Amino acid sequence: MDEQLINEYINNLANQVNTLTQENILLKTRLAIFEKREQEKAKASEPEPSSQEEETPPLVSKEE
């Protein structure tokens, strides 16, 4: 094979790898942001414990 052809082929492969790596990083970043937003939405939609449950005295005293 021609040396110039081999060099161009290697350069094209390296460029393609760089492009795909950048796309992969971008997609992983977008996914992480999406998952974080979903977790925050799920946290915000969880019902908060009522104040009555917190004020209920224990059935067994700690002294026993």
C-alpha positions as CSV (number, residue, x, y, z in Angstrom):
1,M,0.0,0.0,0.0
2,D,1.0,3.6,-0.5
3,E,2.5,5.2,2.6
4,Q,0.4,8.3,2.1
5,L,-2.8,6.3,1.9
6,I,-1.9,4.5,5.2
7,N,-1.2,7.7,6.9
8,E,-4.4,9.3,5.8
9,Y,-6.3,6.2,6.8
10,I,-4.8,6.3,10.3
11,N,-5.6,10.0,10.6
12,N,-9.2,9.4,9.6
13,L,-9.5,6.6,12.1
14,A,-8.1,8.9,14.8
15,N,-10.4,11.7,13.9
16,Q,-13.4,9.3,14.0
17,V,-12.4,8.0,17.4
18,N,-12.1,11.5,18.7
19,T,-15.5,12.4,17.3
20,L,-17.2,9.4,18.8
21,T,-15.5,9.9,22.2
22,Q,-16.7,13.5,22.3
23,E,-20.3,12.4,21.4
24,N,-20.1,9.7,24.1
25,I,-19.0,12.2,26.7
26,L,-21.8,14.6,25.7
27,L,-24.5,11.9,25.8
28,K,-23.2,10.7,29.2
29,T,-23.3,14.2,30.5
30,R,-26.9,14.8,29.2
31,L,-28.0,11.5,30.8
32,A,-26.5,12.4,34.1
33,I,-28.3,15.8,34.1
34,F,-31.6,14.1,33.1
35,E,-31.2,11.5,35.9
36,K,-30.4,14.1,38.5
37,R,-33.5,16.1,37.5
38,E,-35.6,13.0,37.7
39,Q,-34.3,12.3,41.2
40,E,-35.0,15.8,42.3
41,K,-38.6,15.6,40.9
42,A,-39.1,12.3,42.7
43,K,-37.8,13.7,46.0
44,A,-40.1,16.8,45.6
45,S,-43.1,14.7,45.0
46,E,-42.6,12.4,48.1
47,P,-45.2,13.2,50.8
48,E,-43.7,14.8,53.9
49,P,-44.3,13.0,57.2
50,S,-47.1,14.7,59.1
51,S,-46.4,16.5,62.4
52,Q,-48.8,14.1,64.3
53,E,-46.6,11.1,63.6
54,E,-43.6,12.9,65.0
55,E,-45.3,14.0,68.2
56,T,-46.7,10.5,69.1
57,P,-45.0,9.2,72.2
58,P,-43.3,5.8,72.2
59,L,-45.3,2.9,73.4
60,V,-42.5,1.6,75.6
61,S,-40.5,3.9,77.8
62,K,-36.8,3.9,77.5
63,E,-36.3,3.3,81.2
64,E,-37.5,-0.3,81.1
